[in-house]
Amino acid sequence: MYLNRRSIEKEASFDGIGIHSGRPVTIIFRPAACLAGIRFFRLDLDGFEVPVKPCYLAHTNRATALCRDGIRILTPEHVMASLAALGITDINIDITGEELPIADGSAKPFLDVLKSCIPVDFASRVEPIRLDAPLRVQEGDASIVIIPSESMQFSYHYEALSSLVGVQDISLRHLSDFEKEIASARTFGFIHEIEALKAAGLAKGGSVDTALVIGDDDYINKPRFENECARHKLLDLVGDLWVLGRPILGDIRASKSGHATSMALILEIEALI
Ligand SMILES: [Zn+2]
């Protein structure tokens, strides 16, 4: 668990395409002052600032989004998970469009770039979130429960209708294991879903280069882990919860949850602290 607020020492950029728009986009990680928080700056809109805060979370279909005065930042969750893994609380992120690059569908490329920026501690401490009692959010058959604890740990239970994918479980006892266990797990999609999304003008950047693609009888490209789907869902959860900007002292247990459940949980936590 990270104890001090943290930024980066030097800047670095990353180019890619958005998974939904299919458009080229560049992000630039820059050092920020202590207590500045995590902030996006839309370079295509005169540097319009969108801070990463629960009040700017927006509803979308399948991904996380931030929105301030109608200006959006889409799919920040894999970068956010990398920031969480490194304990980075204060950073400026310039972006040339609204949707972050998808990279290979995982957090690993962002984690590598951020490590090359040399994370650096401030003297100021991070105050973790402590809950007095267990907290549970439920939406249909999706749920996230937090049991108060002395450290932050995660587990995720995933179930797919596809017998190929089946039931998958994963847990992460320490964020220090994120790089090895979770970071390279890719976003995934079932081939019939991807075709339907493409027909609707979405997932234009979705391919075997940017996601794990699951066919009816077999994987279209090779999984990196036998439970890659559960690992990626845990990655998204870690990224979503870092919108709070500080660690939660709790055992965080999620089952079949997605971004909407994460968002409901974040708003519940905000109301308590
Ligand atoms: Zn994801």
Residues whose N, C-alpha, C, O or C-beta is under 5 A from the ligand:
A	BS01	ZN	T187 H232 D236
